Amino acid sequence: MDHRPECTGGAGGVRGLRVPAVRLDRPLRGHLCGGGPGLLPRGAKNRRGALSPSAVPVLDVVIVSYRCRELLRQCLESLRSHPPAAGMNLIVVDNASGDGTAQMVASEFPEVELHARAENLGFAAATNLGARSGAAPYVLALNPDTSVTPGALDTVLATIEAEPEVAVVGPRLLQPDGSLDHAARRSFPTPLSALGHFSGIGRRKGASGRLADYRAPGVERGPVDSVNGAFMLIRRSAFEQLGGFDEGYWMYMEDLDLSYRLAEAGYVSWYEPDATVLHVKGGTTGGERSPRLNWAFHRGMYRFYRTHYARERSPLLNAAIYAGIAVKLAAALAQSGLRRSRARLRQRRRSVEASVGGSG
């Protein structure tokens, strides 16, 4: 995800539209309108009813949203415009956005199965909830700050259907300026690769060796340790075998954790650059992590290391890793607080200047 639950969408309802009331904690179900490939015909029964084989979608798209109404609208419009030929169900779990997101979805996208929650479940739990409501053989965990391009869904579906051992497929992710989001394919973190990534040494152009391993720079296409949680096409049978995302991760690192457990179970994650998805990186967090998100990110790092690495490492190394995570969290909180203080000071200065100018 990256996904995830904080966005920059504005508050309020959809201007000029009469928005139906949304009942919290209940799915709102519509039908995919006819007229295009990959869409169920209007009036068709949902997947729990009787359907002809050609009308049964192969894909459940699960999107978790939190205060990102405009980004979510763009994401859903891209899915509506570029559906897979084999069909799909659209499922949105809104984590108590309170900004009109649920009303917008219900009004503008009646084909979406909407779960409007009364509380923020976090990304992992909300994605699991959405996945449980579907029955298609493939689940796409998709960030609301993404837009799919023509043919992308068909390409990733063809990839996963061709190889039974492949449980996850991720596409090439492009940022708004057209540059590659290098986090589209990753290696499992090690102390050295994490040091290289967070220090910036491993992210420099042309970087190689263990300090640069986190970005899996040697992989152009094919098996990788993990793809990005912004777009994870997952084989449902494998997903359910492992119990879905670990809900102990409120947000962040749950994608790496799932990929790690899948690898341990003998499955493969695959990076497929022939499929392109646009990603407004950081769009769901407003470009900056709040204190709560900083805490969730570093707690996720701690949980991942403790769960998968700590038992095989020496107590001294474990202590050093935990201390490093704590120091990094403290630095991130301090930097975030400083930026917020500067932003408040700039706002006050503008307010004073405006009031002085208006009285002159």
WOCORRA-V560489 format. One record per backbone hydrogen bond with DSSP energy under -1.0 kcal/mol. NH is the residue of the N-H (numbers start at 1). CO is the residue of the C=O. Records with the same first field share a line. If there is no record, write none. Layout:
# WOCORRA-V560489
NH = CO / CO
This chain:
# WOCORRA-V560489
3 = 1
4 = 2
6 = 4
9 = 67
17 = 14
25 = 116
26 = 23
28 = 114
39 = 36
44 = 41
49 = 46
55 = 52
56 = 53
60 = 138
61 = 89
62 = 140
63 = 91
65 = 93
72 = 68
73 = 69
74 = 70
75 = 71
76 = 72
77 = 73
78 = 74
79 = 75
80 = 76
81 = 77
82 = 78
87 = 84
88 = 38
89 = 59
91 = 61
92 = 113
93 = 63
94 = 115
95 = 65
96 = 94
104 = 100
105 = 101
106 = 102
107 = 103
108 = 104
109 = 105
112 = 109
113 = 90
114 = 28
115 = 92
117 = 94
123 = 250
126 = 122
127 = 123
128 = 124
129 = 125
130 = 126
131 = 127
132 = 128
133 = 129
134 = 131
138 = 58
139 = 234
140 = 60
141 = 232
142 = 62
143 = 230
147 = 278
149 = 276
152 = 149
155 = 151
156 = 152
157 = 153
158 = 154
159 = 155
160 = 156
161 = 157
162 = 158
166 = 163
167 = 268
168 = 268
169 = 233
170 = 270
172 = 275
174 = 277
175 = 179
178 = 175
181 = 173
182 = 180
184 = 181
185 = 182
186 = 226
187 = 214
194 = 190
195 = 191
196 = 192
197 = 193
198 = 194
199 = 195
202 = 196
204 = 201
207 = 204
212 = 209
215 = 212
216 = 213
219 = 216
222 = 271
224 = 269
226 = 186
231 = 228
232 = 141
233 = 169
234 = 139
235 = 167
236 = 137
239 = 235
240 = 236
241 = 237
242 = 238
244 = 239
249 = 246
257 = 253
258 = 254
259 = 255
260 = 256
261 = 257
262 = 258
263 = 259
264 = 260
265 = 261
266 = 263
267 = 262
268 = 165
270 = 168
271 = 222
272 = 170
275 = 272
277 = 172
278 = 147
279 = 174
280 = 145
281 = 279
283 = 280
285 = 282
287 = 282
288 = 285
294 = 290
295 = 291
296 = 292
297 = 293
298 = 294
299 = 295
300 = 296
301 = 297
302 = 298
303 = 299
304 = 300
305 = 301
306 = 302
307 = 303
308 = 304
309 = 305
310 = 305
312 = 309
313 = 310
318 = 314
319 = 315
320 = 316
321 = 317
322 = 318
323 = 319
324 = 320
325 = 321
326 = 322
327 = 323
328 = 324
329 = 325
330 = 326
331 = 327
332 = 328
333 = 329
334 = 330
335 = 331
336 = 332
337 = 333
338 = 334
339 = 335
340 = 336
341 = 337
342 = 338
343 = 339
344 = 340
345 = 341
346 = 342
347 = 343
348 = 344
349 = 345
350 = 346
351 = 347
352 = 348
353 = 349
354 = 350
355 = 351
356 = 352
357 = 353
358 = 354
359 = 355
